[in-house]
Amino acid sequence: MTWARPLTSDEVRGNAELLVTTRWPRVASHAYPSRPPPTMPLRLAELQDRLRASMLGFAIGDALGFPLRGLPPPGLTRLTHVADDFAARPRGRFAKGQFSDDTQMMLATAEAVTAEKRIDGRSVAAHLSWLWQEGVILQPPTSASDAAQALLAGTPWMGAGAAIGVRDPSCLSRALVLGFWSEPSPPRLAHDAQVLTVVTHKDPLCAAAASAFARAVQLGLSGEPHDAAAFCAEVSKAAAPANQELADELYYLPRALSWAPDRALPALRRVGVAMSELEAEGGLPAHVTPVLLTALYCVLKAPADVRQALTLVLSTGGEVDVAAGLVGAIIGAHVGTEGLPARLRRNVLYGDSLVDAADRLFDARLAKEQVTVAQPVTVRR
């Protein structure tokens, strides 16, 4: 997955001041470009390595951002080596390399899908609520905790989630599993994303953002080349069934690549968020839209250099742990485990468990599809 150069200012097509900071016009459907024919299919070993790298990459990004969660960006922009190694959580409460609740919920989802060999909302709900029952969940948001308590009290999994209007990004991490397991068609992604997210969040925007992230992971796992416009068109199509406004933002995201990060990142954090919800310090708000758009912008700025992309996203502050996790997962799926910094691979906590979870999910998918090991495979189109 190699992206073309960013658009020049002449290519932006007029009035750059309107880009990102205002809403895009609503359209019935975009003229999505047709996908090129697939290149040589991936072999099993390479696909398995990419899945491992995606899950490791998410945990690495999450663990880098966990100590920085909630911090304002002014101090972070001066930390040029923020993605070189892990930092201990302030006051030493957590060890270096510890990831947050986002990776925990991603792993719980992987366990549920591995056990059932399908996207099953009841199983996902049971595996997620177990984290709260055992008291092992690390600093989750209120929405997820309330949903878990409702599940433990006997509320059905389709009714336990937070009400419409609650759109925090804690619902996104489990969509990494969706990116490997589900079919790439927008209707299927939308359905499966709704099953995964409704357990904690009923708002359709959460399902749309999860679908878009899942599709981004699929594009990395595919091994096929995509320029920025084609990449964003694909993730836009995935989001469209659940939320057209988010699909519009994703479709036009390549236009922001002509902007320098110090201009683009403050603009992206405001997209889709009421002014009353924005913190004065300027970090990423707890909202799926700016978190997803910021992560994808950083990916597109450095599509093959996970350290550079992570350094960029970590400078944003606020809800930086989940944003950095998205960056690590998408680029990890593209570059494989050898493309992840060796120090970070070695020092992320529970790295062996992450690889084991990826392998068991991979084996479950092979068993489901009844793939002959000797044959080459690719992510289904």
C-alpha positions in Angstrom: 0.0 0.0 0.0 2.0 3.0 -1.3 0.4 6.4 -1.3 1.2 9.1 -3.9 2.7 12.4 -3.0 0.5 14.9 -1.1 -1.5 17.3 -3.4 0.1 20.6 -4.1 -1.7 23.8 -3.3 -2.6 24.3 -7.0 -4.3 20.9 -7.0 -6.5 21.7 -4.0 -9.0 23.4 -6.4 -9.8 26.7 -4.8 -10.7 28.2 -1.5 -8.4 26.2 0.8 -9.8 28.0 3.8 -13.0 26.0 3.5 -11.2 22.6 3.6 -11.9 20.5 6.7 -12.9 23.4 8.9 -16.4 23.5 7.5 -18.7 20.7 6.6 -18.5 19.2 3.1 -21.7 19.5 1.0 -24.0 16.5 1.4 -24.2 14.4 -1.7 -26.3 11.4 -2.6 -23.2 9.4 -3.7 -19.6 10.1 -4.7 -18.1 9.1 -8.0 -15.9 6.6 -6.4 -13.0 5.5 -8.6 -13.0 1.8 -9.6 -10.4 -0.3 -7.9 -7.5 -1.6 -10.0 -7.2 -5.4 -10.4 -5.5 -7.1 -7.5 -1.7 -7.7 -7.6 -0.1 -11.0 -6.8 -2.0 -12.5 -3.8 -0.4 -12.8 -0.4 0.7 -16.1 0.8 -0.4 -17.4 4.1 2.8 -16.7 6.0 2.8 -13.1 4.8 -0.8 -12.5 5.6 -0.3 -14.0 9.1 2.7 -11.7 9.7 0.7 -8.7 8.6 -2.1 -9.5 11.1 0.5 -10.0 13.8 2.0 -6.6 13.0 -1.4 -4.9 12.9 -2.3 -6.1 16.4 1.2 -5.4 17.7 1.1 -2.0 16.0 -2.1 -1.1 17.7 -0.8 -2.1 21.1 2.5 -0.2 20.5 0.7 3.0 19.5 -1.7 2.6 22.5 1.2 2.1 24.9 3.1 5.1 23.5 0.0 7.3 23.9 -1.3 5.9 27.3 1.2 8.0 29.4 0.3 11.1 27.3 -3.5 10.8 27.3 -5.1 14.1 28.2 -1.9 16.2 27.9 -2.1 19.4 25.9 -0.2 19.5 22.6 2.2 22.5 23.3 4.5 20.4 25.5 4.3 17.4 23.3 5.4 19.1 20.1 8.8 19.6 21.7 9.3 15.9 22.3 10.9 14.8 19.1 11.7 11.3 20.3 8.3 10.5 21.7 7.9 7.5 19.5 11.4 6.0 20.1 10.6 4.3 23.4 7.8 3.9 26.0 7.4 6.1 29.0 6.2 5.1 32.4 2.8 6.3 33.3 3.0 9.4 35.6 3.7 8.6 39.2 4.8 5.1 38.2 1.4 3.5 38.4 1.9 1.5 35.2 5.1 0.0 33.8 6.7 1.1 30.5 5.0 -0.5 27.6 1.6 -0.9 29.2 -1.3 -0.4 26.8 -4.7 0.9 27.8 -8.3 -0.3 27.8 -8.4 0.1 24.0 -6.0 -2.8 23.4 -7.7 -4.8 26.1 -11.1 -4.5 24.4 -9.5 -5.3 21.0 -8.0 -8.5 22.5 -11.3 -9.4 24.1 -13.1 -9.0 20.8 -10.4 -11.2 19.1 -11.0 -13.9 21.7 -14.8 -13.7 21.1 -14.5 -14.0 17.4 -11.9 -16.8 17.6 -14.2 -18.8 19.9 -17.4 -18.4 17.9 -15.7 -18.2 14.4 -18.1 -15.3 13.6 -19.0 -11.8 14.7 -21.4 -12.6 17.5 -22.7 -9.7 19.6 -23.6 -11.9 22.6 -20.1 -13.4 22.8 -18.4 -10.0 22.3 -20.5 -8.6 25.1 -19.6 -11.4 27.4 -15.8 -11.1 26.7 -15.9 -7.3 27.2 -17.9 -7.4 30.4 -15.5 -10.0 31.8 -12.8 -7.3 31.9 -14.9 -5.3 34.3 -16.1 -8.3 36.3 -12.4 -9.3 37.0 -11.4 -5.7 37.6 -8.6 -5.8 35.1 -9.8 -3.0 32.7 -7.5 0.0 32.7 -9.0 3.5 33.0 -12.0 3.0 30.6 -14.4 5.8 29.7 -17.6 6.2 31.5 -19.7 5.0 28.5 -17.9 1.7 28.3 -18.1 1.2 32.1 -21.8 1.9 32.2 -22.4 -0.5 29.4 -20.4 -3.2 31.0 -22.2 -2.8 34.3 -25.5 -3.0 32.5 -24.4 -6.2 30.8 -23.3 -7.7 34.1 -26.7 -6.8 35.6 -28.5 -8.8 32.8 -29.3 -6.1 30.2 -29.3 -7.7 26.7 -26.3 -6.9 24.6 -28.2 -4.8 22.1 -29.6 -2.6 24.8 -26.7 -2.0 27.1 -24.8 0.6 25.0 -24.6 4.4 25.6 -27.4 6.4 24.1 -27.4 8.2 20.7 -25.1 11.2 20.9 -22.3 9.5 22.9 -19.5 9.1 20.4 -16.3 8.6 22.3 -13.5 6.7 20.5 -13.3 3.7 22.8 -15.5 1.8 20.3 -12.9 1.9 17.6 -10.2 -0.6 18.7 -12.4 -3.7 18.3 -12.8 -2.9 14.6 -9.2 -4.1 13.9 -10.6 -7.6 14.4 -13.4 -6.8 12.0 -10.8 -5.7 9.4 -9.3 -9.2 9.3 -12.5 -11.2 9.7 -15.3 -9.4 7.8 -15.9 -9.2 4.0 -14.8 -5.9 2.4 -18.2 -5.0 1.0 -19.7 -1.8 2.6 -23.0 -3.5 3.6 -21.3 -6.4 5.3 -18.8 -4.1 7.1 -21.6 -1.8 8.2 -23.6 -4.7 9.6 -20.7 -6.3 11.5 -19.5 -2.9 12.8 -22.9 -2.2 14.2 -22.9 -5.6 16.0 -19.5 -4.8 17.5 -20.1 -1.2 18.5 -23.8 -1.3 19.7 -22.6 -3.3 22.8 -21.2 -0.1 24.2 -22.4 2.7 21.8 -25.7 2.9 20.0 -24.9 6.0 17.9 -24.6 5.1 14.2 -21.5 7.4 13.8 -19.6 4.9 16.0 -20.4 2.1 13.7 -19.5 4.2 10.6 -16.1 5.1 12.1 -15.5 1.5 13.0 -16.3 0.4 9.5 -13.9 2.9 8.1 -11.1 1.8 10.4 -11.7 -1.8 9.5 -11.6 -1.1 5.8 -8.3 0.8 6.3 -6.8 -2.3 8.0 -8.1 -4.5 5.1 -6.3 -2.3 2.6 -3.1 -2.7 4.5 -3.5 -6.5 4.8 -4.3 -6.8 1.1 -0.8 -5.9 -0.1 -2.1 -3.9 -3.0 -1.0 -0.4 -3.8 -3.3 2.5 -3.2 -2.8 6.2 -3.6 -4.3 8.6 -1.1 -7.4 9.3 -3.1 -8.2 5.7 -3.7 -7.5 4.8 -0.1 -9.8 7.5 1.3 -12.5 6.6 -1.3 -12.5 3.0 0.0 -12.7 4.0 3.7 -15.4 6.5 2.7 -17.5 3.8 1.0 -17.2 1.7 4.2 -18.6 4.5 6.4 -21.3 5.6 4.0 -24.1 3.1 5.0 -24.0 4.2 8.6 -23.2 7.9 8.3 -22.9 9.9 5.1 -21.4 13.0 6.8 -18.4 11.0 8.0 -18.1 9.4 4.6 -17.9 12.9 3.1 -15.1 13.9 5.5 -13.1 10.8 4.6 -13.6 11.2 0.9 -12.2 14.7 0.9 -9.4 14.1 3.4 -6.6 13.9 0.8 -7.2 17.6 0.2 -5.8 18.3 3.6 -2.5 16.7 2.8 -1.3 19.9 1.1 -1.5 21.5 4.5 1.4 21.4 7.0 0.6 19.4 10.1 0.7 22.5 12.4 -2.3 23.8 10.4 -4.0 20.5 9.5 -4.1 18.9 12.9 -5.8 21.8 14.7 -8.4 21.9 12.0 -9.0 18.1 12.0 -9.7 18.1 15.8 -12.7 20.4 15.2 -14.5 18.4 12.6 -17.9 17.2 13.7 -17.4 18.4 17.3 -19.4 21.1 19.0 -17.4 24.0 20.2 -18.6 23.4 23.7 -16.9 19.9 23.6 -13.5 21.3 22.7 -10.9 21.8 25.3 -9.1 25.1 25.4 -5.7 23.4 25.4 -6.2 22.0 21.9 -5.8 18.2 22.3 -7.9 15.6 20.5 -11.4 15.5 21.9 -13.1 12.3 23.0 -15.0 12.0 19.7 -14.7 9.3 17.0 -14.6 11.7 14.1 -11.5 13.8 14.9 -9.7 10.8 16.3 -10.3 8.8 13.1 -9.5 11.7 10.7 -6.3 12.7 12.6 -5.1 9.1 12.6 -5.7 8.7 8.9 -4.0 12.0 8.1 -0.9 10.9 10.0 -0.9 7.5 8.2 -1.2 9.3 4.8 1.7 11.6 5.7 4.0 8.7 6.4 2.5 5.5 5.1 5.5 3.3 5.4 7.3 4.9 8.4 5.4 4.0 11.6 7.8 5.9 13.8 7.3 9.1 11.9 3.5 8.7 11.7 3.4 7.9 15.4 5.5 10.9 16.3 3.1 13.1 14.4 -0.1 11.7 15.9 1.4 11.7 19.5 2.0 15.5 19.2 -1.7 16.1 19.1 -2.4 15.4 22.7 -5.8 14.6 24.2 -7.2 11.2 23.2 -3.9 10.3 21.7 -3.7 6.7 22.8 -6.5 5.4 20.6 -5.4 7.6 17.7 -1.9 6.3 17.9 -3.3 2.8 18.1 -5.1 3.3 14.8 -2.0 4.6 13.2 0.1 1.6 14.4 -2.6 -0.9 13.3 -3.0 0.4 9.8 0.7 0.9 9.0 1.6 -2.4 10.8 -0.8 -4.2 8.4 1.1 -2.7 5.5 4.7 -3.1 6.6 4.6 -6.4 8.6 6.4 -7.1 11.8 9.9 -6.2 10.5 8.6 -2.8 9.6 7.8 -2.1 13.3 10.7 -0.6 15.4 12.5 -3.5 17.1 12.7 -1.8 20.5 9.0 -1.2 20.6 8.2 -4.7 19.5 10.5 -6.1 22.3 9.3 -3.7 25.0 5.5 -3.6 24.6 4.1 -5.6 27.5 2.5 -8.9 26.7 3.9 -9.0 23.2 3.8 -12.8 23.1 0.2 -12.8 24.1 -0.6 -10.3 21.3 1.1 -12.5 18.7 -0.7 -15.6 20.1 -4.1 -13.9 19.9 -3.3 -12.9 16.3 -2.3 -16.5 15.4 -5.4 -18.0 16.9 -7.6 -15.5 15.1 -5.8 -16.3 11.9 -6.2 -20.1 12.4 -9.9 -19.6 13.2 -10.4 -17.7 9.9 -8.6 -20.5 8.0 -10.8 -23.1 9.6 -13.8 -21.1 8.7 -12.8 -20.6 5.1 -11.3 -24.1 4.8 -8.3 -22.7 3.0 -5.7 -25.2 1.7 -2.4 -24.2 3.2 -0.5 -24.9 0.1 -2.5 -22.3 -1.9 -1.8 -18.5 -2.0 -4.5 -16.4 -0.5 -5.5 -12.8 -0.3 -8.1 -10.8 1.6 -11.4 -11.5 0.0 -12.7 -9.0 -2.5 
